């Protein structure tokens, strides 16, 4: 179970955020358009994974 | 997870995809972690979500703290060029489950990844074999 707004479903647009790349800062949809697929992974803080 | 994805990032690019890692750590913490562990920066894209804004909008905040600490779900999302979600996994167990990890590579039509066990798994394997 999660708090906050409902997670986007398969088939829905991914919520936007900005991504810094070596070629500049792009909105998510612009970066996605440059690739066949764009993978997003969220990880918890490194402070819980010192190794 | 960082070690596996670092190792397999070239395969992801070769498949025409790219990878963005998001975590509540700052960019400075992310870089420090990489330099400490790998003596080089991690190759994939990184977004700091220290405000938890992304986590809120993607529904990734735990209601109860994880046993190892933290309130942030590990997750995997694959988007098509229209930025539509074509696959999602919450929580994503790719760090501890090789099948979950390899599914990512199947979904992007890539050759298999070279999954590396997390420290915890390595420790349990040591116990089983000793």
Backbone of each chain as nested JSON, in Angstrom:
{
  "chains": [
    {"id": "A", "residues": [
      {"number": 1, "name": "UNK", "atoms": {"N": [0.844, -1.201, 0.0], "CA": [0.0, 0.0, 0.0], "C": [0.878, 1.248, 0.0]}},
      {"number": 2, "name": "UNK", "atoms": {"N": [0.436, 2.251, -0.677], "CA": [1.2, 3.485, -0.74], "C": [0.317, 4.669, -0.396]}},
      {"number": 3, "name": "UNK", "atoms": {"N": [0.957, 5.715, 0.06], "CA": [0.269, 6.973, 0.325], "C": [0.193, 7.795, -0.943]}},
      {"number": 4, "name": "UNK", "atoms": {"N": [-0.438, 8.917, -0.853], "CA": [-0.384, 9.876, -1.946], "C": [-1.228, 9.462, -3.133]}},
      {"number": 5, "name": "UNK", "atoms": {"N": [-1.05, 10.172, -4.251], "CA": [-1.853, 9.889, -5.435], "C": [-1.634, 8.461, -5.91]}},
      {"number": 6, "name": "UNK", "atoms": {"N": [-2.618, 7.955, -6.587], "CA": [-2.545, 6.602, -7.122], "C": [-1.416, 6.513, -8.134]}},
      {"number": 7, "name": "UNK", "atoms": {"N": [-0.708, 5.404, -8.137], "CA": [0.366, 5.206, -9.105], "C": [-0.224, 5.137, -10.504]}},
      {"number": 8, "name": "UNK", "atoms": {"N": [0.451, 5.72, -11.508], "CA": [-0.053, 5.618, -12.879], "C": [-0.138, 4.152, -13.304]}},
      {"number": 9, "name": "UNK", "atoms": {"N": [-1.149, 3.858, -14.106], "CA": [-1.364, 2.488, -14.567], "C": [-0.656, 2.274, -15.899]}},
      {"number": 10, "name": "UNK", "atoms": {"N": [-0.515, 1.006, -16.252], "CA": [-0.002, 0.675, -17.583], "C": [-0.953, 1.281, -18.625]}},
      {"number": 11, "name": "UNK", "atoms": {"N": [-0.363, 1.948, -19.62], "CA": [-1.155, 2.609, -20.665], "C": [-1.33, 4.089, -20.424]}},
      {"number": 12, "name": "UNK", "atoms": {"N": [-1.074, 4.536, -19.193], "CA": [-1.214, 5.955, -18.876], "C": [0.113, 6.681, -19.079]}},
      {"number": 13, "name": "UNK", "atoms": {"N": [0.041, 7.991, -19.205], "CA": [1.257, 8.796, -19.325], "C": [2.011, 8.796, -18.002]}},
      {"number": 14, "name": "UNK", "atoms": {"N": [3.326, 8.676, -18.092], "CA": [4.156, 8.76, -16.891], "C": [4.211, 10.217, -16.431]}},
      {"number": 15, "name": "UNK", "atoms": {"N": [4.063, 10.464, -15.15], "CA": [4.168, 11.838, -14.639], "C": [5.517, 12.464, -14.991]}},
      {"number": 16, "name": "UNK", "atoms": {"N": [5.471, 13.739, -15.359], "CA": [6.669, 14.432, -15.83], "C": [7.63, 14.8, -14.703]}},
      {"number": 17, "name": "UNK", "atoms": {"N": [8.895, 14.789, -15.019], "CA": [9.925, 15.411, -14.187], "C": [11.11, 15.672, -15.081]}},
      {"number": 18, "name": "UNK", "atoms": {"N": [12.044, 16.462, -14.615], "CA": [13.195, 16.837, -15.433], "C": [14.359, 15.886, -15.193]}},
      {"number": 19, "name": "UNK", "atoms": {"N": [15.1, 15.622, -16.273], "CA": [16.24, 14.708, -16.202], "C": [17.466, 15.402, -16.778]}},
      {"number": 20, "name": "UNK", "atoms": {"N": [18.513, 15.47, -15.961], "CA": [19.771, 16.081, -16.4], "C": [20.573, 15.057, -17.198]}},
      {"number": 21, "name": "UNK", "atoms": {"N": [20.971, 15.43, -18.408], "CA": [21.817, 14.549, -19.225], "C": [23.056, 15.327, -19.651]}},
      {"number": 22, "name": "UNK", "atoms": {"N": [23.971, 14.644, -20.299], "CA": [25.18, 15.332, -20.774], "C": [24.846, 16.336, -21.866]}},
      {"number": 23, "name": "UNK", "atoms": {"N": [23.671, 16.188, -22.478], "CA": [23.254, 17.103, -23.551], "C": [22.3, 18.175, -23.046]}},
      {"number": 24, "name": "UNK", "atoms": {"N": [22.076, 18.233, -21.748], "CA": [21.183, 19.24, -21.189], "C": [20.085, 18.624, -20.362]}},
      {"number": 25, "name": "UNK", "atoms": {"N": [19.166, 19.469, -19.939], "CA": [18.085, 19.014, -19.069], "C": [16.812, 18.837, -19.901]}},
      {"number": 26, "name": "UNK", "atoms": {"N": [16.2, 17.666, -19.799], "CA": [15.035, 17.363, -20.625], "C": [13.854, 16.928, -19.771]}},
      {"number": 27, "name": "UNK", "atoms": {"N": [12.642, 17.313, -20.201], "CA": [11.465, 16.717, -19.579], "C": [11.415, 15.225, -19.924]}},
      {"number": 28, "name": "UNK", "atoms": {"N": [10.808, 14.453, -19.073], "CA": [10.744, 13.001, -19.27], "C": [10.221, 12.627, -20.657]}},
      {"number": 29, "name": "UNK", "atoms": {"N": [9.152, 13.296, -21.128], "CA": [8.558, 12.873, -22.397], "C": [9.508, 13.118, -23.565]}},
      {"number": 30, "name": "UNK", "atoms": {"N": [10.353, 14.144, -23.458], "CA": [11.319, 14.389, -24.538], "C": [12.419, 13.33, -24.541]}},
      {"number": 31, "name": "UNK", "atoms": {"N": [12.841, 12.934, -23.362], "CA": [13.869, 11.885, -23.296], "C": [13.298, 10.546, -23.779]}},
      {"number": 32, "name": "UNK", "atoms": {"N": [12.069, 10.253, -23.396], "CA": [11.431, 9.0, -23.834], "C": [11.338, 8.955, -25.358]}},
      {"number": 33, "name": "UNK", "atoms": {"N": [11.046, 10.1, -25.981], "CA": [10.881, 10.146, -27.441], "C": [12.176, 9.83, -28.176]}},
      {"number": 34, "name": "UNK", "atoms": {"N": [13.293, 9.943, -27.486], "CA": [14.594, 9.692, -28.12], "C": [14.988, 8.216, -28.079]}},
      {"number": 35, "name": "UNK", "atoms": {"N": [14.196, 7.376, -27.433], "CA": [14.57, 5.974, -27.255], "C": [13.403, 5.053, -27.589]}},
      {"number": 36, "name": "UNK", "atoms": {"N": [13.757, 3.827, -27.92], "CA": [12.707, 2.833, -28.15], "C": [11.97, 2.568, -26.845]}},
      {"number": 37, "name": "UNK", "atoms": {"N": [12.74, 2.511, -25.779], "CA": [12.132, 2.357, -24.456], "C": [12.969, 3.134, -23.448]}},
      {"number": 38, "name": "UNK", "atoms": {"N": [12.297, 3.68, -22.469], "CA": [12.998, 4.368, -21.387], "C": [12.673, 3.643, -20.084]}},
      {"number": 39, "name": "UNK", "atoms": {"N": [13.728, 3.263, -19.385], "CA": [13.581, 2.529, -18.125], "C": [13.735, 3.505, -16.97]}},
      {"number": 40, "name": "UNK", "atoms": {"N": [12.784, 3.49, -16.063], "CA": [12.914, 4.238, -14.815], "C": [13.0, 3.225, -13.681]}},
      {"number": 41, "name": "UNK", "atoms": {"N": [13.938, 3.424, -12.805], "CA": [13.954, 2.594, -11.595], "C": [14.131, 3.498, -10.398]}},
      {"number": 42, "name": "UNK", "atoms": {"N": [13.326, 3.252, -9.381], "CA": [13.488, 3.99, -8.133], "C": [14.124, 3.06, -7.113]}},
      {"number": 43, "name": "UNK", "atoms": {"N": [15.028, 3.614, -6.351], "CA": [15.738, 2.858, -5.325], "C": [15.674, 3.641, -4.021]}},
      {"number": 44, "name": "UNK", "atoms": {"N": [15.685, 2.931, -2.92], "CA": [15.707, 3.659, -1.664], "C": [17.115, 4.212, -1.418]}},
      {"number": 45, "name": "UNK", "atoms": {"N": [17.266, 4.933, -0.351], "CA": [18.513, 5.656, -0.13], "C": [19.713, 4.731, 0.045]}},
      {"number": 46, "name": "UNK", "atoms": {"N": [20.845, 5.169, -0.472], "CA": [22.087, 4.423, -0.293], "C": [22.445, 4.262, 1.185]}},
      {"number": 47, "name": "UNK", "atoms": {"N": [21.926, 5.132, 2.014], "CA": [22.333, 5.056, 3.422], "C": [21.884, 3.739, 4.061]}},
      {"number": 48, "name": "UNK", "atoms": {"N": [20.908, 3.069, 3.395], "CA": [20.468, 1.768, 3.903], "C": [21.225, 0.619, 3.249]}},
      {"number": 49, "name": "UNK", "atoms": {"N": [22.101, 0.958, 2.288], "CA": [22.829, -0.071, 1.534], "C": [24.295, 0.317, 1.434]}},
      {"number": 50, "name": "UNK", "atoms": {"N": [24.999, 0.31, 2.547], "CA": [26.387, 0.769, 2.519], "C": [27.271, -0.065, 1.618]}},
      {"number": 51, "name": "UNK", "atoms": {"N": [26.841, -1.282, 1.261], "CA": [27.641, -2.132, 0.385], "C": [27.024, -2.268, -0.991]}}
    ]},
    {"id": "B", "residues": [
      {"number": 1, "name": "UNK", "atoms": {"N": [22.24, -3.536, -6.593], "CA": [21.53, -3.14, -7.807], "C": [22.379, -2.215, -8.675]}},
      {"number": 2, "name": "UNK", "atoms": {"N": [23.029, -1.272, -8.038], "CA": [23.873, -0.337, -8.799], "C": [24.968, -1.074, -9.557]}},
      {"number": 3, "name": "UNK", "atoms": {"N": [25.543, -2.105, -8.917], "CA": [26.632, -2.849, -9.567], "C": [26.127, -3.587, -10.801]}},
      {"number": 4, "name": "UNK", "atoms": {"N": [24.959, -4.223, -10.688], "CA": [24.406, -4.947, -11.827], "C": [24.066, -3.994, -12.963]}},
      {"number": 5, "name": "UNK", "atoms": {"N": [23.391, -2.922, -12.65], "CA": [22.976, -1.987, -13.704], "C": [24.178, -1.274, -14.325]}},
      {"number": 6, "name": "UNK", "atoms": {"N": [25.18, -1.0, -13.525], "CA": [26.408, -0.403, -14.07], "C": [27.029, -1.341, -15.101]}},
      {"number": 7, "name": "UNK", "atoms": {"N": [27.093, -2.61, -14.732], "CA": [27.698, -3.613, -15.6], "C": [26.896, -3.804, -16.888]}},
      {"number": 8, "name": "UNK", "atoms": {"N": [25.56, -3.702, -16.789], "CA": [24.695, -4.019, -17.927], "C": [24.208, -2.791, -18.687]}},
      {"number": 9, "name": "UNK", "atoms": {"N": [24.687, -1.629, -18.325], "CA": [24.185, -0.405, -18.965], "C": [24.457, -0.405, -20.47]}},
      {"number": 10, "name": "UNK", "atoms": {"N": [25.597, -0.934, -20.886], "CA": [25.91, -0.964, -22.322], "C": [24.893, -1.805, -23.086]}},
      {"number": 11, "name": "UNK", "atoms": {"N": [24.411, -2.876, -22.467], "CA": [23.394, -3.718, -23.12], "C": [22.077, -2.957, -23.254]}},
      {"number": 12, "name": "UNK", "atoms": {"N": [21.768, -2.171, -22.258], "CA": [20.541, -1.37, -22.296], "C": [20.616, -0.371, -23.454]}},
      {"number": 13, "name": "UNK", "atoms": {"N": [21.742, 0.299, -23.576], "CA": [21.913, 1.257, -24.672], "C": [21.887, 0.543, -26.02]}},
      {"number": 14, "name": "UNK", "atoms": {"N": [22.517, -0.609, -26.078], "CA": [22.574, -1.371, -27.333], "C": [21.168, -1.764, -27.792]}},
      {"number": 15, "name": "UNK", "atoms": {"N": [20.265, -1.965, -26.838], "CA": [18.89, -2.327, -27.159], "C": [18.048, -1.111, -27.55]}},
      {"number": 16, "name": "UNK", "atoms": {"N": [18.664, 0.059, -27.598], "CA": [17.934, 1.272, -27.97], "C": [17.184, 1.908, -26.824]}},
      {"number": 17, "name": "UNK", "atoms": {"N": [17.504, 1.486, -25.624], "CA": [16.833, 2.026, -24.438], "C": [17.809, 2.906, -23.655]}},
      {"number": 18, "name": "UNK", "atoms": {"N": [17.289, 3.545, -22.62], "CA": [18.162, 4.242, -21.676], "C": [17.58, 4.032, -20.287]}},
      {"number": 19, "name": "UNK", "atoms": {"N": [18.394, 4.32, -19.289], "CA": [18.034, 4.027, -17.905], "C": [18.176, 5.279, -17.058]}},
      {"number": 20, "name": "UNK", "atoms": {"N": [17.143, 5.543, -16.277], "CA": [17.169, 6.648, -15.319], "C": [16.942, 6.07, -13.933]}},
      {"number": 21, "name": "UNK", "atoms": {"N": [17.896, 6.288, -13.043], "CA": [17.709, 5.872, -11.653], "C": [17.261, 7.081, -10.843]}},
      {"number": 22, "name": "UNK", "atoms": {"N": [16.322, 6.85, -9.966], "CA": [15.756, 7.906, -9.128], "C": [15.835, 7.442, -7.677]}},
      {"number": 23, "name": "UNK", "atoms": {"N": [16.306, 8.312, -6.807], "CA": [16.305, 7.952, -5.384], "C": [16.225, 9.234, -4.558]}},
      {"number": 24, "name": "UNK", "atoms": {"N": [15.95, 9.093, -3.261], "CA": [15.881, 10.297, -2.424], "C": [17.243, 10.892, -2.1]}},
      {"number": 25, "name": "UNK", "atoms": {"N": [18.323, 10.248, -2.511], "CA": [19.659, 10.79, -2.246], "C": [19.954, 11.996, -3.144]}},
      {"number": 26, "name": "UNK", "atoms": {"N": [20.761, 12.886, -2.64], "CA": [21.189, 14.021, -3.457], "C": [22.159, 13.544, -4.533]}},
      {"number": 27, "name": "UNK", "atoms": {"N": [22.381, 14.377, -5.54], "CA": [23.352, 14.024, -6.578], "C": [24.743, 13.848, -5.969]}},
      {"number": 28, "name": "UNK", "atoms": {"N": [25.069, 14.675, -4.974], "CA": [26.373, 14.57, -4.32], "C": [26.513, 13.23, -3.595]}},
      {"number": 29, "name": "UNK", "atoms": {"N": [25.458, 12.802, -2.912], "CA": [25.492, 11.504, -2.221], "C": [25.619, 10.367, -3.225]}},
      {"number": 30, "name": "UNK", "atoms": {"N": [24.911, 10.505, -4.34], "CA": [24.958, 9.483, -5.391], "C": [26.384, 9.356, -5.929]}},
      {"number": 31, "name": "UNK", "atoms": {"N": [26.993, 10.48, -6.209], "CA": [28.37, 10.461, -6.736], "C": [29.342, 9.897, -5.704]}},
      {"number": 32, "name": "UNK", "atoms": {"N": [29.173, 10.302, -4.463], "CA": [30.068, 9.828, -3.402], "C": [29.964, 8.313, -3.255]}},
      {"number": 33, "name": "UNK", "atoms": {"N": [28.744, 7.807, -3.31], "CA": [28.526, 6.356, -3.23], "C": [29.26, 5.652, -4.367]}},
      {"number": 34, "name": "UNK", "atoms": {"N": [29.104, 6.175, -5.579], "CA": [29.727, 5.545, -6.747], "C": [31.249, 5.568, -6.641]}},
      {"number": 35, "name": "UNK", "atoms": {"N": [31.784, 6.692, -6.248], "CA": [33.239, 6.814, -6.173], "C": [33.811, 5.943, -5.053]}},
      {"number": 36, "name": "UNK", "atoms": {"N": [33.062, 5.835, -3.968], "CA": [33.516, 5.0, -2.867], "C": [33.5, 3.523, -3.25]}},
      {"number": 37, "name": "UNK", "atoms": {"N": [32.437, 3.117, -3.897], "CA": [32.263, 1.694, -4.203], "C": [32.953, 1.261, -5.485]}},
      {"number": 38, "name": "UNK", "atoms": {"N": [32.89, 2.113, -6.518], "CA": [33.375, 1.693, -7.84], "C": [34.567, 2.51, -8.331]}},
      {"number": 39, "name": "UNK", "atoms": {"N": [34.922, 3.551, -7.604], "CA": [36.016, 4.437, -7.991], "C": [35.751, 5.129, -9.328]}},
      {"number": 40, "name": "UNK", "atoms": {"N": [34.492, 5.205, -9.707], "CA": [34.099, 5.957, -10.897], "C": [32.609, 6.264, -10.783]}},
      {"number": 41, "name": "UNK", "atoms": {"N": [32.169, 7.239, -11.562], "CA": [30.759, 7.594, -11.522], "C": [29.931, 6.53, -12.219]}},
      {"number": 42, "name": "UNK", "atoms": {"N": [28.704, 6.38, -11.779], "CA": [27.821, 5.408, -12.416], "C": [27.376, 5.964, -13.775]}},
      {"number": 43, "name": "UNK", "atoms": {"N": [27.263, 5.111, -14.799], "CA": [27.093, 5.61, -16.164], "C": [25.685, 6.046, -16.535]}},
      {"number": 44, "name": "UNK", "atoms": {"N": [24.694, 5.505, -15.851], "CA": [23.322, 5.808, -16.245], "C": [22.865, 7.15, -15.671]}},
      {"number": 45, "name": "UNK", "atoms": {"N": [21.718, 7.609, -16.165], "CA": [21.19, 8.905, -15.743], "C": [20.664, 8.802, -14.305]}},
      {"number": 46, "name": "UNK", "atoms": {"N": [20.725, 9.92, -13.605], "CA": [20.305, 9.915, -12.213], "C": [19.47, 11.154, -11.922]}},
      {"number": 47, "name": "UNK", "atoms": {"N": [18.401, 10.958, -11.172], "CA": [17.558, 12.072, -10.73], "C": [17.407, 11.974, -9.22]}},
      {"number": 48, "name": "UNK", "atoms": {"N": [17.748, 13.044, -8.54], "CA": [17.564, 13.105, -7.095], "C": [16.123, 13.505, -6.788]}},
      {"number": 49, "name": "UNK", "atoms": {"N": [15.471, 12.709, -5.973], "CA": [14.091, 13.003, -5.564], "C": [14.067, 13.277, -4.065]}},
      {"number": 50, "name": "UNK", "atoms": {"N": [14.94, 14.161, -3.646], "CA": [15.049, 14.434, -2.208], "C": [13.78, 15.074, -1.652]}},
      {"number": 51, "name": "UNK", "atoms": {"N": [12.999, 15.726, -2.514], "CA": [11.731, 16.318, -2.065], "C": [10.612, 15.274, -2.015]}},
      {"number": 52, "name": "UNK", "atoms": {"N": [10.867, 14.086, -2.542], "CA": [9.894, 12.988, -2.655], "C": [8.721, 13.329, -3.576]}},
      {"number": 53, "name": "UNK", "atoms": {"N": [8.886, 14.339, -4.393], "CA": [7.817, 14.738, -5.317], "C": [7.534, 13.621, -6.333]}},
      {"number": 54, "name": "UNK", "atoms": {"N": [8.594, 13.041, -6.896], "CA": [8.399, 11.963, -7.874], "C": [7.759, 10.757, -7.19]}},
      {"number": 55, "name": "UNK", "atoms": {"N": [8.276, 10.43, -6.019], "CA": [7.723, 9.279, -5.288], "C": [6.231, 9.463, -5.012]}},
      {"number": 56, "name": "UNK", "atoms": {"N": [5.839, 10.674, -4.681], "CA": [4.418, 10.933, -4.413], "C": [3.595, 10.723, -5.673]}},
      {"number": 57, "name": "UNK", "atoms": {"N": [4.089, 11.262, -6.806], "CA": [3.285, 11.201, -8.032], "C": [3.286, 9.816, -8.684]}},
      {"number": 58, "name": "UNK", "atoms": {"N": [4.278, 8.995, -8.323], "CA": [4.323, 7.626, -8.839], "C": [3.814, 6.615, -7.808]}},
      {"number": 59, "name": "UNK", "atoms": {"N": [3.316, 7.115, -6.672], "CA": [2.748, 6.221, -5.668], "C": [3.764, 5.306, -5.024]}},
      {"number": 60, "name": "UNK", "atoms": {"N": [4.894, 5.864, -4.602], "CA": [6.017, 5.025, -4.151], "C": [6.417, 5.239, -2.694]}},
      {"number": 61, "name": "UNK", "atoms": {"N": [5.517, 5.841, -1.921], "CA": [5.846, 6.061, -0.511], "C": [5.199, 4.963, 0.331]}},
      {"number": 62, "name": "UNK", "atoms": {"N": [6.027, 4.283, 1.09], "CA": [5.522, 3.236, 1.977], "C": [4.738, 3.853, 3.127]}},
      {"number": 63, "name": "UNK", "atoms": {"N": [3.711, 3.141, 3.554], "CA": [2.986, 3.603, 4.737], "C": [3.731, 3.218, 6.016]}},
      {"number": 64, "name": "UNK", "atoms": {"N": [4.531, 2.151, 5.923], "CA": [5.321, 1.737, 7.085], "C": [6.776, 1.62, 6.657]}},
      {"number": 65, "name": "UNK", "atoms": {"N": [7.667, 1.955, 7.559], "CA": [9.086, 1.917, 7.213], "C": [9.521, 0.495, 6.879]}},
      {"number": 66, "name": "UNK", "atoms": {"N": [10.364, 0.394, 5.863], "CA": [10.922, -0.906, 5.468], "C": [11.804, -1.429, 6.608]}},
      {"number": 67, "name": "UNK", "atoms": {"N": [11.871, -2.755, 6.791], "CA": [12.701, -3.301, 7.884], "C": [14.147, -2.819, 7.856]}},
      {"number": 68, "name": "UNK", "atoms": {"N": [14.688, -2.577, 6.667], "CA": [16.076, -2.089, 6.624], "C": [16.135, -0.563, 6.673]}},
      {"number": 69, "name": "UNK", "atoms": {"N": [14.982, 0.071, 6.761], "CA": [14.933, 1.528, 6.865], "C": [14.412, 2.168, 5.601]}},
      {"number": 70, "name": "UNK", "atoms": {"N": [13.822, 3.331, 5.744], "CA": [13.37, 4.084, 4.59], "C": [11.917, 3.846, 4.234]}},
      {"number": 71, "name": "UNK", "atoms": {"N": [11.374, 4.796, 3.488], "CA": [9.952, 4.755, 3.131], "C": [9.75, 4.768, 1.619]}},
      {"number": 72, "name": "UNK", "atoms": {"N": [10.809, 4.493, 0.875], "CA": [10.77, 4.648, -0.581], "C": [10.717, 3.265, -1.222]}},
      {"number": 73, "name": "UNK", "atoms": {"N": [9.707, 3.017, -2.04], "CA": [9.633, 1.733, -2.736], "C": [10.647, 1.652, -3.863]}},
      {"number": 74, "name": "UNK", "atoms": {"N": [11.286, 0.493, -3.979], "CA": [12.013, 0.204, -5.2], "C": [10.977, -0.109, -6.28]}},
      {"number": 75, "name": "UNK", "atoms": {"N": [11.19, 0.386, -7.462], "CA": [10.224, 0.126, -8.524], "C": [10.91, 0.13, -9.879]}},
      {"number": 76, "name": "UNK", "atoms": {"N": [10.228, -0.448, -10.856], "CA": [10.702, -0.469, -12.242], "C": [9.563, -0.039, -13.146]}},
      {"number": 77, "name": "UNK", "atoms": {"N": [9.885, 0.865, -14.057], "CA": [8.899, 1.358, -15.023], "C": [9.548, 1.317, -16.397]}},
      {"number": 78, "name": "UNK", "atoms": {"N": [8.799, 0.881, -17.387], "CA": [9.293, 0.957, -18.759], "C": [8.293, 1.78, -19.556]}},
      {"number": 79, "name": "UNK", "atoms": {"N": [8.833, 2.785, -20.239], "CA": [7.994, 3.721, -21.006], "C": [8.261, 3.543, -22.487]}},
      {"number": 80, "name": "UNK", "atoms": {"N": [7.23, 3.788, -23.303], "CA": [7.439, 3.783, -24.748], "C": [7.833, 5.204, -25.186]}},
      {"number": 81, "name": "UNK", "atoms": {"N": [8.091, 5.431, -26.475], "CA": [8.523, 6.771, -26.891], "C": [7.486, 7.879, -26.655]}},
      {"number": 82, "name": "UNK", "atoms": {"N": [6.233, 7.503, -26.423], "CA": [5.207, 8.496, -26.072], "C": [5.153, 8.75, -24.569]}},
      {"number": 83, "name": "UNK", "atoms": {"N": [6.1, 8.193, -23.843], "CA": [6.17, 8.319, -22.379], "C": [4.961, 7.696, -21.693]}},
      {"number": 84, "name": "UNK", "atoms": {"N": [4.386, 6.696, -22.345], "CA": [3.314, 5.933, -21.696], "C": [3.92, 4.721, -20.989]}},
      {"number": 85, "name": "UNK", "atoms": {"N": [3.345, 4.377, -19.866], "CA": [3.824, 3.231, -19.094], "C": [3.425, 1.951, -19.819]}},
      {"number": 86, "name": "UNK", "atoms": {"N": [4.409, 1.129, -20.172], "CA": [4.087, -0.16, -20.804], "C": [4.37, -1.32, -19.842]}},
      {"number": 87, "name": "UNK", "atoms": {"N": [5.062, -1.03, -18.748], "CA": [5.29, -2.054, -17.728], "C": [5.643, -1.347, -16.43]}},
      {"number": 88, "name": "UNK", "atoms": {"N": [5.185, -1.906, -15.331], "CA": [5.617, -1.381, -14.024], "C": [5.662, -2.515, -13.024]}},
      {"number": 89, "name": "UNK", "atoms": {"N": [6.539, -2.387, -12.058], "CA": [6.676, -3.372, -10.989], "C": [6.962, -2.632, -9.692]}},
      {"number": 90, "name": "UNK", "atoms": {"N": [6.027, -2.738, -8.732], "CA": [6.165, -2.085, -7.422], "C": [5.75, -3.087, -6.347]}},
      {"number": 91, "name": "UNK", "atoms": {"N": [6.567, -3.466, -5.439], "CA": [7.996, -3.153, -5.41], "C": [8.733, -4.021, -6.439]}},
      {"number": 92, "name": "UNK", "atoms": {"N": [9.837, -3.507, -6.925], "CA": [10.662, -4.278, -7.855], "C": [11.742, -4.988, -7.037]}},
      {"number": 93, "name": "UNK", "atoms": {"N": [11.847, -6.305, -7.241], "CA": [12.786, -7.103, -6.449], "C": [14.01, -7.508, -7.258]}},
      {"number": 94, "name": "UNK", "atoms": {"N": [14.333, -6.73, -8.281], "CA": [15.455, -7.074, -9.152], "C": [16.788, -7.144, -8.431]}},
      {"number": 95, "name": "UNK", "atoms": {"N": [16.867, -6.547, -7.26], "CA": [18.134, -6.592, -6.512], "C": [18.36, -7.953, -5.855]}},
      {"number": 96, "name": "UNK", "atoms": {"N": [17.277, -8.681, -5.596], "CA": [17.412, -9.952, -4.884], "C": [16.853, -11.137, -5.672]}},
      {"number": 97, "name": "UNK", "atoms": {"N": [16.248, -10.882, -6.809], "CA": [15.602, -11.949, -7.574], "C": [16.093, -11.882, -9.019]}},
      {"number": 98, "name": "UNK", "atoms": {"N": [16.885, -12.867, -9.398], "CA": [17.503, -12.828, -10.732], "C": [16.452, -12.868, -11.838]}},
      {"number": 99, "name": "UNK", "atoms": {"N": [15.34, -13.57, -11.616], "CA": [14.299, -13.625, -12.655], "C": [13.671, -12.253, -12.874]}},
      {"number": 100, "name": "UNK", "atoms": {"N": [13.448, -11.534, -11.784], "CA": [12.907, -10.187, -11.902], "C": [13.876, -9.281, -12.652]}},
      {"number": 101, "name": "UNK", "atoms": {"N": [15.148, -9.462, -12.349], "CA": [16.17, -8.643, -13.007], "C": [16.219, -8.946, -14.504]}},
      {"number": 102, "name": "UNK", "atoms": {"N": [16.215, -10.244, -14.847], "CA": [16.318, -10.619, -16.259], "C": [15.067, -10.232, -17.037]}},
      {"number": 103, "name": "UNK", "atoms": {"N": [13.934, -10.127, -16.367], "CA": [12.701, -9.723, -17.055], "C": [12.858, -8.351, -17.684]}},
      {"number": 104, "name": "UNK", "atoms": {"N": [13.58, -7.491, -17.005], "CA": [13.853, -6.157, -17.558], "C": [14.48, -6.274, -18.941]}},
      {"number": 105, "name": "UNK", "atoms": {"N": [15.442, -7.165, -19.095], "CA": [16.165, -7.282, -20.367], "C": [15.301, -7.928, -21.446]}},
      {"number": 106, "name": "UNK", "atoms": {"N": [14.411, -8.814, -21.019], "CA": [13.466, -9.391, -21.981], "C": [12.511, -8.309, -22.488]}},
      {"number": 107, "name": "UNK", "atoms": {"N": [12.076, -7.46, -21.601], "CA": [11.092, -6.44, -21.961], "C": [11.655, -5.387, -22.928]}},
      {"number": 108, "name": "UNK", "atoms": {"N": [12.954, -5.214, -22.921], "CA": [13.537, -4.248, -23.855], "C": [14.218, -4.963, -25.027]}},
      {"number": 109, "name": "UNK", "atoms": {"N": [13.944, -6.267, -25.154], "CA": [14.502, -7.06, -26.271], "C": [16.023, -7.008, -26.288]}},
      {"number": 110, "name": "UNK", "atoms": {"N": [16.607, -7.163, -25.11], "CA": [18.066, -7.139, -24.971], "C": [18.581, -8.542, -24.678]}},
      {"number": 111, "name": "UNK", "atoms": {"N": [19.849, -8.731, -24.914], "CA": [20.482, -9.947, -24.425], "C": [20.424, -9.928, -22.887]}},
      {"number": 112, "name": "UNK", "atoms": {"N": [20.515, -11.096, -22.243], "CA": [20.364, -11.125, -20.782], "C": [21.404, -10.269, -20.058]}},
      {"number": 113, "name": "UNK", "atoms": {"N": [21.007, -9.791, -18.901], "CA": [21.931, -9.037, -18.071], "C": [22.821, -9.974, -17.268]}},
      {"number": 114, "name": "UNK", "atoms": {"N": [23.793, -9.365, -16.618], "CA": [24.724, -10.141, -15.771], "C": [24.449, -9.777, -14.321]}},
      {"number": 115, "name": "UNK", "atoms": {"N": [23.354, -10.327, -13.812], "CA": [22.905, -9.994, -12.464], "C": [23.981, -10.307, -11.429]}},
      {"number": 116, "name": "UNK", "atoms": {"N": [24.187, -9.388, -10.533], "CA": [25.143, -9.602, -9.433], "C": [24.376, -9.576, -8.131]}},
      {"number": 117, "name": "UNK", "atoms": {"N": [24.602, -10.614, -7.343], "CA": [23.878, -10.731, -6.08], "C": [24.2, -9.56, -5.168]}},
      {"number": 118, "name": "UNK", "atoms": {"N": [23.211, -9.174, -4.392], "CA": [23.457, -8.129, -3.412], "C": [24.313, -8.687, -2.292]}},
      {"number": 119, "name": "UNK", "atoms": {"N": [24.843, -7.807, -1.482], "CA": [25.694, -8.229, -0.377], "C": [24.965, -9.214, 0.523]}},
      {"number": 120, "name": "UNK", "atoms": {"N": [23.681, -8.933, 0.812], "CA": [22.914, -9.797, 1.699], "C": [22.771, -11.205, 1.153]}},
      {"number": 121, "name": "UNK", "atoms": {"N": [22.54, -11.309, -0.169], "CA": [22.394, -12.624, -0.77], "C": [23.721, -13.357, -0.73]}},
      {"number": 122, "name": "UNK", "atoms": {"N": [24.79, -12.615, -1.007], "CA": [26.113, -13.255, -0.97], "C": [26.388, -13.824, 0.422]}},
      {"number": 123, "name": "UNK", "atoms": {"N": [26.0, -13.054, 1.427], "CA": [26.245, -13.516, 2.79], "C": [25.463, -14.792, 3.071]}},
      {"number": 124, "name": "UNK", "atoms": {"N": [24.207, -14.855, 2.624], "CA": [23.407, -16.042, 2.886], "C": [23.959, -17.226, 2.117]}},
      {"number": 125, "name": "UNK", "atoms": {"N": [24.471, -16.961, 0.89], "CA": [25.056, -18.052, 0.119], "C": [26.305, -18.586, 0.818]}},
      {"number": 126, "name": "UNK", "atoms": {"N": [27.077, -17.679, 1.394], "CA": [28.265, -18.103, 2.13], "C": [27.861, -19.025, 3.28]}},
      {"number": 127, "name": "UNK", "atoms": {"N": [26.771, -18.653, 3.979], "CA": [26.341, -19.45, 5.104], "C": [25.902, -20.835, 4.642]}},
      {"number": 128, "name": "UNK", "atoms": {"N": [25.247, -20.895, 3.483], "CA": [24.762, -22.183, 2.993], "C": [25.886, -23.09, 2.545]}},
      {"number": 129, "name": "UNK", "atoms": {"N": [26.968, -22.507, 2.064], "CA": [28.023, -23.338, 1.51], "C": [29.13, -23.619, 2.522]}},
      {"number": 130, "name": "UNK", "atoms": {"N": [29.083, -22.939, 3.682], "CA": [30.157, -23.128, 4.642], "C": [29.816, -24.254, 5.61]}}
    ]}
  ]
}
